[in-house]
Amino acid sequence: MKNSNFFKMLFIAVIGIVISFSACKKEETTKDEKTKYYHYLTKESHFTDNKTIPDTYTEYLYDNENKLIKKIEYGILSTDEYIFEYDPDNKIVYLKRGTDFYEKYEYNSKNQINRIIGYNNSWETLIYNGDGSIIKSEHYNMDGQLNYYSTFEYDKNGNTTKNYGYHANGTKYFEQTMTYYNFKINPLSDIYQYQTLKRILFEHEPNIKTYNDIGYNLDGSIKYNYSKSYTYEYINGYTTKKIDDIGDFTNYEYRIVIK
């Protein structure tokens, strides 16, 4: 009888320990799930010809709210500084090159950019579908005449697969075709106003497998035919290195903020 009671008590104690351990694991998991790691792109370095020192690089600077406020491009012979200015609703409205106006951004009722006005008074009008993807882009010169327009196609992940350009008279201007490895995270994904910045800084997602760009003359003949393929390295889904088919590459560096 004593042995029976002893084993009952031992069994109850073991069950209690298991339940307590499970509760702790659940609490830790919940705590981990609430912790988010934000990656802010701080540097983008371009290397060619197997060099160990970058030919060019770009730095990204942020305010204390982690909004991108400055982009500095260090070239071989010059340095360009771009400053982002926000309105009271925290939408990017101006991009300045140094102290000079460079681009202005106007928004529709859905907070999507519907017009980009350039420093030379040319502008671009953007048209969206119901999913929020750009389906048409119209480019006008400073006199208000249509220079060219382009249309876009996407895959199921929202990656641009086709960009068809047309001269104002409707003849082909260019045709860009992209294929992808998979759906990875854009280096700008965690940055405030990501959709706006992606449009300004990255035309395409950074996981392009192949890229082909064909240009056409006004008479329809081919002006150029350019192709590239890429491979990538990632950490936790974030792009850290982009390598092209001749071995030139770009490194991406981040500042990680835990919230």
C-alpha positions as CSV (number, residue, x, y, z in Angstrom):
1,M,0.0,0.0,0.0
2,K,2.8,2.3,1.0
3,N,4.6,1.6,-2.3
4,S,1.3,2.3,-4.2
5,N,0.9,5.7,-2.5
6,F,4.5,6.5,-3.2
7,F,4.2,5.8,-6.9
8,K,1.0,7.8,-7.1
9,M,2.7,10.8,-5.5
10,L,5.7,10.4,-7.8
11,F,3.5,10.3,-10.9
12,I,1.6,13.4,-9.8
13,A,4.9,15.2,-9.2
14,V,6.2,14.3,-12.6
15,I,3.0,15.5,-14.3
16,G,3.3,18.7,-12.4
17,I,6.9,19.3,-13.6
18,V,5.9,18.5,-17.2
19,I,2.9,21.0,-17.0
20,S,5.1,23.6,-15.5
21,F,7.8,23.1,-18.1
22,S,5.2,23.3,-20.9
23,A,3.8,26.5,-19.5
24,C,7.3,28.0,-19.4
25,K,8.0,27.0,-23.0
26,K,4.7,28.5,-24.0
27,E,5.5,31.7,-22.2
28,E,8.9,31.9,-23.8
29,T,7.4,31.2,-27.3
30,T,4.8,33.9,-26.8
31,K,7.5,36.3,-25.6
32,D,9.7,35.5,-28.7
33,E,6.7,35.9,-31.0
34,K,6.2,39.4,-29.7
35,T,9.9,40.3,-30.2
36,K,10.5,41.7,-33.8
37,Y,13.8,42.3,-35.4
38,Y,13.8,45.2,-37.9
39,H,16.6,45.4,-40.5
40,Y,17.4,48.9,-41.8
41,L,19.6,49.0,-44.9
42,T,22.6,51.1,-44.0
43,K,25.1,50.4,-46.8
44,E,25.1,49.1,-50.4
45,S,28.6,48.4,-51.9
46,H,29.4,47.6,-55.5
47,F,32.5,45.5,-56.4
48,T,33.8,44.8,-59.9
49,D,36.8,42.8,-61.3
50,N,37.3,40.8,-58.1
51,K,38.3,43.9,-56.2
52,T,38.4,43.9,-52.4
53,I,37.5,47.6,-52.2
54,P,34.2,48.8,-53.7
55,D,34.1,50.9,-56.8
56,T,31.1,52.7,-55.5
57,Y,28.9,52.5,-52.5
58,T,25.7,54.1,-51.0
59,E,24.9,54.9,-47.4
60,Y,21.4,55.3,-45.9
61,L,20.8,57.5,-42.9
62,Y,17.7,57.5,-40.6
63,D,16.1,59.8,-38.0
64,N,15.3,58.7,-34.4
65,E,12.0,57.2,-35.7
66,N,13.9,55.1,-38.3
67,K,12.6,57.0,-41.2
68,L,15.0,57.3,-44.1
69,I,16.1,60.9,-44.3
70,K,19.3,60.8,-46.4
71,K,21.0,58.7,-49.1
72,I,24.6,59.4,-50.0
73,E,26.1,57.9,-53.2
74,Y,29.9,57.8,-53.3
75,G,31.1,57.5,-56.8
76,I,34.6,57.2,-58.4
77,L,34.9,60.9,-59.0
78,S,31.9,62.5,-57.2
79,T,29.6,62.2,-54.2
80,D,25.8,62.9,-54.4
81,E,23.6,63.5,-51.4
82,Y,19.8,63.0,-51.6
83,I,17.6,64.2,-48.8
84,F,14.0,62.9,-48.1
85,E,11.4,65.3,-46.8
86,Y,8.1,64.2,-45.2
87,D,4.7,65.9,-44.8
88,P,2.8,66.0,-41.5
89,D,1.3,62.6,-42.4
90,N,4.8,61.1,-42.8
91,K,4.5,60.7,-46.5
92,I,7.6,61.4,-48.6
93,V,6.9,64.5,-50.6
94,Y,10.3,65.8,-51.7
95,L,13.6,64.3,-52.7
96,K,16.4,66.9,-52.8
97,R,19.8,66.5,-54.4
98,G,21.9,68.4,-51.8
99,T,20.0,71.6,-51.4
100,D,18.4,71.5,-54.8
101,F,14.9,70.1,-55.6
102,Y,15.1,66.8,-57.4
103,E,11.7,65.1,-57.3
104,K,8.3,65.8,-55.8
105,Y,5.7,63.0,-55.0
106,E,2.0,63.5,-55.2
107,Y,-0.5,60.9,-53.7
108,N,-4.0,59.7,-54.5
109,S,-6.7,59.0,-51.8
110,K,-5.2,55.5,-51.1
111,N,-1.8,57.1,-50.3
112,Q,-0.2,55.7,-53.5
113,I,2.1,57.8,-55.5
114,N,0.2,58.9,-58.6
115,R,2.6,61.6,-59.9
116,I,6.3,62.1,-59.8
117,I,7.5,65.6,-60.8
118,G,11.2,65.9,-61.8
119,Y,13.6,68.8,-61.3
120,N,13.3,69.8,-65.0
121,N,9.4,69.9,-64.7
122,S,9.0,66.6,-66.5
123,W,6.7,64.2,-64.7
124,E,5.5,60.6,-64.5
125,T,1.9,59.5,-63.9
126,L,1.2,56.2,-62.3
127,I,-2.0,54.1,-62.7
128,Y,-2.8,51.2,-60.3
129,N,-5.1,48.2,-60.4
130,G,-7.4,47.1,-57.6
131,D,-4.6,45.1,-55.9
132,G,-2.4,48.2,-55.6
133,S,0.0,47.2,-58.3
134,I,1.2,49.7,-61.0
135,I,-0.2,48.7,-64.3
136,K,0.8,51.8,-66.4
137,S,3.3,54.5,-66.2
138,E,3.2,57.6,-68.4
139,H,6.2,59.9,-68.9
140,Y,5.7,63.5,-70.0
141,N,8.3,66.2,-70.9
142,M,8.3,69.7,-69.5
143,D,5.9,70.9,-72.3
144,G,3.3,68.3,-71.2
145,Q,3.9,66.1,-74.2
146,L,3.9,62.3,-73.7
147,N,7.4,61.0,-74.2
148,Y,6.6,57.3,-73.7
149,Y,4.5,55.0,-71.5
150,S,5.0,51.5,-70.1
151,T,2.8,48.7,-68.8
152,F,3.5,46.0,-66.2
153,E,2.8,42.4,-65.5
154,Y,3.4,40.5,-62.2
155,D,3.7,37.1,-60.7
156,K,1.6,35.7,-57.8
157,N,4.1,37.2,-55.3
158,G,3.8,40.7,-56.7
159,N,7.2,40.6,-58.5
160,T,7.4,42.5,-61.8
161,T,7.8,39.9,-64.6
162,K,7.2,42.2,-67.7
163,N,7.7,45.9,-68.3
164,Y,6.7,46.9,-71.9
165,G,7.7,50.4,-73.0
166,Y,6.1,52.2,-75.9
167,H,6.9,55.4,-77.8
168,A,4.2,58.1,-77.8
169,N,3.1,56.9,-81.2
170,G,2.5,53.4,-79.9
171,T,5.5,51.7,-81.4
172,K,7.8,49.5,-79.1
173,Y,10.4,51.4,-77.0
174,F,11.7,48.6,-74.8
175,E,10.7,45.2,-73.4
176,Q,12.1,44.1,-70.0
177,T,11.6,40.5,-68.8
178,M,12.4,39.2,-65.3
179,T,12.4,35.7,-63.7
180,Y,12.9,35.0,-60.0
181,Y,14.4,32.4,-57.7
182,N,11.7,32.8,-55.0
183,F,10.0,35.5,-52.9
184,K,12.6,37.0,-50.6
185,I,12.6,40.2,-48.6
186,N,13.5,43.5,-50.3
187,P,16.4,45.3,-48.5
188,L,14.0,48.1,-47.9
189,S,11.2,46.0,-46.5
190,D,11.5,47.2,-42.9
191,I,12.0,50.8,-43.7
192,Y,9.2,53.3,-43.2
193,Q,7.2,54.1,-46.3
194,Y,8.5,50.9,-48.0
195,Q,6.3,51.0,-51.0
196,T,7.3,54.6,-51.8
197,L,10.9,54.0,-51.3
198,K,10.9,50.8,-53.3
199,R,9.5,52.8,-56.2
200,I,12.2,55.5,-55.8
201,L,15.2,53.3,-55.0
202,F,14.6,49.8,-56.3
203,E,12.5,49.2,-59.4
204,H,12.5,45.4,-58.8
205,E,12.7,43.0,-56.0
206,P,16.3,41.8,-55.2
207,N,15.8,38.2,-56.1
208,I,15.8,38.4,-59.9
209,K,17.2,35.3,-61.5
210,T,17.4,36.5,-65.0
211,Y,16.9,40.0,-66.5
212,N,16.6,40.8,-70.2
213,D,16.1,44.3,-71.7
214,I,15.5,44.8,-75.4
215,G,15.4,48.4,-76.8
216,Y,13.8,49.4,-80.1
217,N,14.3,52.3,-82.5
218,L,11.3,54.3,-83.8
219,D,11.3,52.1,-87.0
220,G,10.9,49.0,-84.9
221,S,14.5,47.7,-85.3
222,I,16.4,46.5,-82.3
223,K,18.6,49.1,-80.7
224,Y,20.1,46.9,-78.0
225,N,19.6,43.5,-76.4
226,Y,21.0,43.2,-72.8
227,S,20.8,40.2,-70.5
228,K,22.0,39.4,-67.0
229,S,21.6,36.6,-64.5
230,Y,22.1,36.8,-60.7
231,T,22.6,34.6,-57.7
232,Y,22.2,35.7,-54.0
233,E,23.2,35.1,-50.5
234,Y,20.8,35.6,-47.6
235,I,20.7,35.7,-43.8
236,N,17.3,35.2,-42.3
237,G,15.7,36.0,-45.6
238,Y,17.4,39.3,-46.1
239,T,19.6,39.8,-49.1
240,T,23.3,40.2,-48.1
241,K,25.0,39.7,-51.4
242,K,23.9,39.9,-55.1
243,I,26.3,38.4,-57.7
244,D,26.0,38.8,-61.4
245,D,27.0,36.3,-64.1
246,I,30.5,37.8,-64.6
247,G,31.3,37.8,-60.9
248,D,30.7,41.5,-60.1
249,F,28.6,41.8,-56.9
250,T,26.8,44.0,-54.4
251,N,27.0,43.7,-50.6
252,Y,24.1,44.9,-48.4
253,E,24.6,45.8,-44.8
254,Y,21.9,46.4,-42.1
255,R,21.4,47.9,-38.7
256,I,19.1,45.6,-36.7
257,V,16.7,47.2,-34.2
258,I,14.8,45.0,-31.7
259,K,11.2,46.1,-30.8
